[in-house]
Amino acid sequence: MITLFSGILMLGVLVFVHELGHFCIAKWSGVKVLKFSLGFGPQLFSRQWGETEYLISAIPLGGYVQMLGEGGSEDGEEAELSEAEKARSFAHKPIGIRTAIVAAGPIMNLVLPFVLLPISFLIGVNVPAFLDSAPCVGYVVADSSGAAAGIRAGDCILAVNGDPVASWNETNQALIGHAGSQLVLSVDRSGRQLELPLKVIGDDIEDLQLQALGLLPPRAATVGAVSPEMPAGKAGMQVGDRILAIDGTPVTSWYDLKRLIQQGGGKSLEFTLERGGMQVRLDIAPESRDGGYLIGIAPAEESVFKRFGLGASIRAGAGQAVDIIKLTLVFIQKLFSGHVSAKNIGGPIMVFQMAGQAVQSGVTTVLTILAFLSIQLGILNLLPIPILDGGHLFFYLFEFVFRRPLSMRAREMLQQLGLALIVMLMVLAFYNDFTRLDLFGGLFSWLSGGAGG
């Protein structure tokens, strides 16, 4: 319920900002706004203020601003506009004003992150420490793309396809930017520079992240969580303990633990720990589960709390907003060129899921997710698809270039085509959402169970 409510609320904020852009420019231009609605379908709330009716409607997946002249007069599409009405009609305004009114919605969505993200940096955000550190590999997963390329623990990535990178964050962005191309990582190995071709398996955006390629950051063997019901908890291991050795074998990183624990075959092992500057020894017998041996601990996630002053927050927030816009444009370009899968497209269920998780994480996460979704909404609406704002802008561009509007017949046909495209896109997005959450599997199981009962 929290997820659903959070999703509706966050989507409502984005729709409100979008429609507010149309509304404000229309008002400033002297266009009469008949309706301002959040949502579609049956009305839940309606209030007339001045010449505009403000609505909240039942389907929270969008909204609209209805202006005089969009389909006729206040009395309907068939009624003729009076001379007074024509002076306030959207359709009778110069093309520059109509363009500004239509473009204002998506522009507001693109501007919003430049407000939200600086606020999040002003409040302070926790980010994983490794993201801003040098992209030096701490562990290579066996049978991964990274292992197949010959990358070793200790290698430091210098460039992706010749583009220099200085952090894990920059490397992940560079990998997405080169999706569909043969990837070559330039790495430094003990002072020698190597060029290693990297083969990516899969066409999801997630497949183009270093961790998905089997390349993991260095991670200290520091305990971040202990399950009290598991052997480590029962033996007295504590959060913050640093594991120095297991049965006399030195431990240099968290990645050593699994190998050493499995090699023990379930026998009792002596763990040497550092706790408050003192060395502590514990005998722990791992528990057999799911074909392996576990002691019930999780690593400490090192994070950095970033909090800036006003000027630095504006610069950091604006920089992050620009990065998200660039990545979104790259994603769309790669999507249309077939270099990333359409499975990456998410729909309302994914939005609601992200919103729910963000609300439980804190206000800065909410602001960041709102900024991310706002950019997606703004860019999506600028695509030249009839029925979207970008489609209308395309019509106005035609009118500006050829000094005449596109014929009504042509516009109707293109809008029907655009509507069909949007419906197909929504069907695909819902399908991806259902598949991602395995809702189809749950539905089939439920149907099977119901049939069997």
Solvent accessible surface area in square Angstrom, and as a share of the most:
residue,aa,sasa,rsa
1,M,184,0.82
2,I,107,0.54
3,T,51,0.29
4,L,83,0.41
5,F,129,0.54
6,S,6,0.04
7,G,0,0.00
8,I,65,0.33
9,L,104,0.52
10,M,7,0.03
11,L,26,0.13
12,G,27,0.26
13,V,60,0.35
14,L,2,0.01
15,V,13,0.07
16,F,87,0.36
17,V,17,0.10
18,H,14,0.06
19,E,12,0.05
20,L,50,0.25
21,G,3,0.03
22,H,17,0.08
23,F,29,0.12
24,C,37,0.22
25,I,45,0.23
26,A,0,0.00
27,K,68,0.29
28,W,196,0.69
29,S,27,0.18
30,G,30,0.28
31,V,0,0.00
32,K,35,0.15
33,V,0,0.00
34,L,26,0.13
35,K,59,0.25
36,F,12,0.05
37,S,0,0.00
38,L,48,0.24
39,G,2,0.02
40,F,83,0.35
41,G,48,0.46
42,P,93,0.59
43,Q,101,0.45
44,L,125,0.62
45,F,91,0.38
46,S,52,0.34
47,R,114,0.41
48,Q,107,0.47
49,W,143,0.50
50,G,74,0.71
51,E,55,0.25
52,T,1,0.00
53,E,35,0.16
54,Y,57,0.21
55,L,5,0.03
56,I,83,0.42
57,S,7,0.04
58,A,41,0.32
59,I,83,0.42
60,P,47,0.30
61,L,73,0.37
62,G,13,0.12
63,G,13,0.12
64,Y,71,0.27
65,V,17,0.10
66,Q,64,0.28
67,M,10,0.04
68,L,2,0.01
69,G,11,0.11
70,E,75,0.34
71,G,41,0.39
72,G,17,0.17
73,S,9,0.06
74,E,91,0.41
75,D,126,0.65
76,G,33,0.32
77,E,135,0.61
78,E,165,0.74
79,A,36,0.28
80,E,155,0.70
81,L,27,0.13
82,S,57,0.37
83,E,134,0.60
84,A,77,0.60
85,E,39,0.18
86,K,70,0.30
87,A,68,0.53
88,R,81,0.29
89,S,0,0.00
90,F,16,0.07
91,A,52,0.41
92,H,99,0.44
93,K,33,0.14
94,P,85,0.54
95,I,43,0.22
96,G,48,0.47
97,I,55,0.28
98,R,33,0.12
99,T,49,0.28
100,A,47,0.36
101,I,1,0.00
102,V,12,0.07
103,A,16,0.12
104,A,10,0.08
105,G,0,0.00
106,P,0,0.00
107,I,87,0.44
108,M,62,0.28
109,N,0,0.00
110,L,36,0.18
111,V,74,0.42
112,L,27,0.14
113,P,0,0.00
114,F,74,0.31
115,V,79,0.45
116,L,20,0.10
117,L,0,0.00
118,P,13,0.08
119,I,70,0.36
120,S,1,0.01
121,F,22,0.09
122,L,74,0.37
123,I,71,0.36
124,G,5,0.05
125,V,18,0.10
126,N,106,0.54
127,V,35,0.20
128,P,61,0.38
129,A,28,0.22
130,F,46,0.19
131,L,42,0.21
132,D,78,0.40
133,S,49,0.31
134,A,60,0.46
135,P,4,0.03
136,C,34,0.20
137,V,4,0.02
138,G,20,0.19
139,Y,84,0.32
140,V,27,0.15
141,V,58,0.33
142,A,78,0.61
143,D,149,0.77
144,S,18,0.11
145,S,12,0.08
146,G,0,0.00
147,A,39,0.30
148,A,91,0.70
149,A,17,0.13
150,G,34,0.33
151,I,6,0.03
152,R,148,0.54
153,A,64,0.50
154,G,54,0.52
155,D,2,0.01
156,C,33,0.20
157,I,3,0.01
158,L,70,0.35
159,A,12,0.09
160,V,0,0.00
161,N,49,0.25
162,G,57,0.55
163,D,65,0.34
164,P,116,0.73
165,V,15,0.09
166,A,69,0.53
167,S,11,0.07
168,W,0,0.00
169,N,60,0.31
170,E,82,0.37
171,T,0,0.00
172,N,13,0.07
173,Q,54,0.24
174,A,17,0.13
175,L,0,0.00
176,I,16,0.08
177,G,32,0.31
178,H,40,0.18
179,A,2,0.01
180,G,51,0.49
181,S,58,0.37
182,Q,115,0.51
183,L,4,0.02
184,V,42,0.24
185,L,0,0.00
186,S,7,0.05
187,V,0,0.00
188,D,46,0.24
189,R,32,0.12
190,S,115,0.74
191,G,67,0.65
192,R,143,0.52
193,Q,113,0.50
194,L,35,0.18
195,E,100,0.45
196,L,26,0.13
197,P,83,0.52
198,L,3,0.01
199,K,157,0.66
200,V,38,0.22
201,I,130,0.66
202,G,50,0.48
203,D,67,0.34
204,D,37,0.19
205,I,34,0.17
206,E,111,0.50
207,D,34,0.18
208,L,10,0.05
209,Q,47,0.21
210,L,0,0.00
211,Q,69,0.31
212,A,60,0.47
213,L,3,0.01
214,G,3,0.03
215,L,0,0.00
216,L,39,0.19
217,P,10,0.06
218,P,83,0.52
219,R,68,0.25
220,A,37,0.29
221,A,3,0.02
222,T,35,0.21
223,V,1,0.00
224,G,27,0.26
225,A,47,0.37
226,V,33,0.19
227,S,42,0.27
228,P,101,0.63
229,E,129,0.58
230,M,14,0.06
231,P,20,0.12
232,A,0,0.00
233,G,21,0.20
234,K,147,0.62
235,A,35,0.27
236,G,32,0.30
237,M,8,0.03
238,Q,95,0.42
239,V,99,0.57
240,G,47,0.45
241,D,1,0.00
242,R,111,0.40
243,I,1,0.01
244,L,48,0.24
245,A,15,0.11
246,I,4,0.02
247,D,72,0.37
248,G,61,0.59
249,T,58,0.34
250,P,97,0.61
251,V,15,0.08
252,T,112,0.65
253,S,20,0.13
254,W,37,0.13
255,Y,35,0.13
256,D,25,0.13
257,L,7,0.03
258,K,150,0.64
259,R,119,0.43
260,L,14,0.07
261,I,11,0.06
262,Q,60,0.27
263,Q,125,0.56
264,G,13,0.13
265,G,48,0.46
266,G,24,0.23
267,K,121,0.51
268,S,65,0.42
269,L,5,0.03
270,E,65,0.29
271,F,0,0.00
272,T,12,0.07
273,L,0,0.00
274,E,70,0.31
275,R,66,0.24
276,G,84,0.81
277,G,71,0.68
278,M,138,0.62
279,Q,111,0.49
280,V,38,0.22
281,R,143,0.52
282,L,28,0.14
283,D,103,0.53
284,I,3,0.01
285,A,55,0.43
286,P,10,0.06
287,E,57,0.26
288,S,80,0.52
289,R,118,0.43
290,D,152,0.79
291,G,88,0.84
292,G,16,0.16
293,Y,63,0.24
294,L,83,0.41
295,I,5,0.02
296,G,17,0.17
297,I,35,0.18
298,A,41,0.31
299,P,28,0.18
300,A,30,0.24
301,E,123,0.55
302,E,112,0.50
303,S,64,0.41
304,V,68,0.39
305,F,112,0.47
306,K,54,0.23
307,R,158,0.58
308,F,72,0.30
309,G,47,0.46
310,L,120,0.60
311,G,38,0.37
312,A,34,0.26
313,S,1,0.00
314,I,89,0.45
315,R,169,0.62
316,A,30,0.23
317,G,0,0.00
318,A,29,0.22
319,G,34,0.33
320,Q,61,0.27
321,A,0,0.00
322,V,62,0.35
323,D,52,0.27
324,I,22,0.11
325,I,36,0.18
326,K,123,0.52
327,L,50,0.25
328,T,11,0.06
329,L,94,0.47
330,V,42,0.24
331,F,42,0.18
332,I,32,0.16
333,Q,101,0.45
334,K,18,0.08
335,L,38,0.19
336,F,152,0.63
337,S,55,0.36
338,G,58,0.56
339,H,80,0.36
340,V,5,0.03
341,S,15,0.09
342,A,43,0.34
343,K,121,0.51
344,N,26,0.13
345,I,29,0.14
346,G,32,0.31
347,G,6,0.06
348,P,17,0.11
349,I,41,0.21
350,M,60,0.27
351,V,26,0.15
352,F,29,0.12
353,Q,60,0.27
354,M,36,0.16
355,A,0,0.00
356,G,1,0.01
357,Q,112,0.50
358,A,1,0.01
359,V,66,0.38
360,Q,132,0.59
361,S,77,0.50
362,G,29,0.28
363,V,88,0.50
364,T,22,0.13
365,T,47,0.27
366,V,29,0.17
367,L,23,0.11
368,T,38,0.22
369,I,32,0.16
370,L,15,0.08
371,A,0,0.00
372,F,74,0.31
373,L,16,0.08
374,S,0,0.00
375,I,0,0.00
376,Q,50,0.22
377,L,40,0.20
378,G,0,0.00
379,I,12,0.06
380,L,65,0.32
381,N,20,0.10
382,L,66,0.33
383,L,33,0.16
384,P,92,0.58
385,I,30,0.15
386,P,15,0.09
387,I,73,0.37
388,L,26,0.13
389,D,18,0.10
390,G,3,0.03
391,G,0,0.00
392,H,56,0.25
393,L,36,0.18
394,F,94,0.39
395,F,11,0.05
396,Y,23,0.09
397,L,105,0.52
398,F,39,0.16
399,E,31,0.14
400,F,114,0.48
401,V,87,0.50
402,F,112,0.47
403,R,192,0.70
404,R,132,0.48
405,P,71,0.45
406,L,26,0.13
407,S,62,0.40
408,M,117,0.52
409,R,163,0.60
410,A,30,0.23
411,R,72,0.26
412,E,77,0.34
413,M,106,0.47
414,L,56,0.28
415,Q,60,0.27
416,Q,126,0.56
417,L,101,0.50
418,G,0,0.00
419,L,89,0.44
420,A,48,0.37
421,L,73,0.36
422,I,34,0.17
423,V,78,0.45
424,M,117,0.52
425,L,50,0.25
426,M,68,0.30
427,V,96,0.55
428,L,59,0.30
429,A,4,0.03
430,F,71,0.30
431,Y,119,0.45
432,N,9,0.05
433,D,1,0.01
434,F,65,0.27
435,T,72,0.42
436,R,99,0.36
437,L,61,0.30
438,D,94,0.49
439,L,74,0.37
440,F,63,0.26
441,G,27,0.26
442,G,42,0.40
443,L,85,0.42
444,F,123,0.51
445,S,74,0.48
446,W,179,0.63
447,L,87,0.43
448,S,75,0.48
449,G,49,0.47
450,G,54,0.52
451,A,90,0.70
452,G,72,0.69
453,G,103,0.99
